């Protein structure tokens, strides 16, 4: 079974402990990700707001959000998704 490397975008910001946890989880899975600081990157900030509006209406947008192959994971939920992906590929 051949697997492809997922495209991962992480919306993050400085001094975000959960963001660091997500980064470590992605590193532990041996994957690469694009990290976008919502305080410095206006497009990333807009993406964060749009993801919350679409998937968690009424909640205040916050980091981290990891988008794996187009599917958003809020908070540290990406860790479980990466574990499941790893088991499925084995």
C-alpha positions in Angstrom: 0.0 0.0 0.0 1.5 3.3 -1.0 0.8 6.4 1.0 1.4 10.0 0.2 2.7 12.7 2.5 -0.1 14.9 3.7 -0.1 18.6 3.2 -0.2 20.2 6.7 -0.7 23.9 7.5 -0.6 24.9 11.1 -2.1 28.3 12.1 -0.1 29.4 15.2 1.1 32.4 17.2 3.9 33.2 19.5 3.8 31.9 23.1 1.1 29.4 22.3 1.8 26.2 24.4 -0.7 24.1 22.5 0.9 25.3 19.2 4.3 23.9 20.4 2.6 20.6 21.4 1.1 20.3 17.8 4.5 21.1 16.3 6.1 18.4 18.4 3.4 15.9 17.4 4.0 16.6 13.7 7.7 16.3 14.2 7.3 13.0 16.0 5.2 11.7 13.2 8.1 12.5 10.8 6.1 15.0 8.8 6.7 18.4 7.5 4.3 21.3 7.9 3.9 24.9 7.0 3.6 27.1 10.1 1.7 30.4 9.7 1.7 33.0 12.4 -1.8 34.6 12.6 -0.3 37.7 14.2 2.1 38.4 11.3 0.3 36.9 8.3 -3.1 38.6 7.5 -4.1 35.7 5.2 -3.5 33.2 8.0 -5.5 35.3 10.4 -8.4 35.4 7.9 -8.1 31.7 7.3 -8.4 31.1 11.1 -11.6 33.2 11.3 -13.1 31.5 8.3 -12.3 28.0 9.6 -14.0 28.8 12.9 -17.0 30.4 11.2 -17.5 27.3 9.0 -16.8 24.6 11.6 -17.2 26.1 15.0 -19.7 28.9 14.6 -20.1 31.2 17.6 -16.7 30.2 19.1 -13.9 32.7 19.3 -11.1 31.9 16.9 -7.9 30.6 18.6 -4.8 28.7 17.8 -3.6 26.2 17.0 -5.5 24.9 14.0 -3.9 22.3 11.8 -5.3 21.7 8.3 -4.3 18.3 7.0 -5.1 17.7 3.4 -7.9 20.3 3.7 -9.4 18.9 6.9 -9.2 21.3 9.9 -8.3 20.0 13.4 -8.8 22.4 16.2 -6.5 22.6 19.3 -4.5 19.5 19.8 -6.9 17.2 17.9 -4.4 16.8 15.1 -2.3 14.5 17.3 -5.0 11.8 17.3 -5.5 12.3 13.5 -1.8 11.8 12.8 -1.8 8.7 15.0 -4.8 7.2 13.2 -3.2 8.0 9.8 0.0 6.3 10.9 -1.9 3.1 12.0 -3.8 3.1 8.7 -0.6 3.4 6.7 1.0 0.5 8.6 
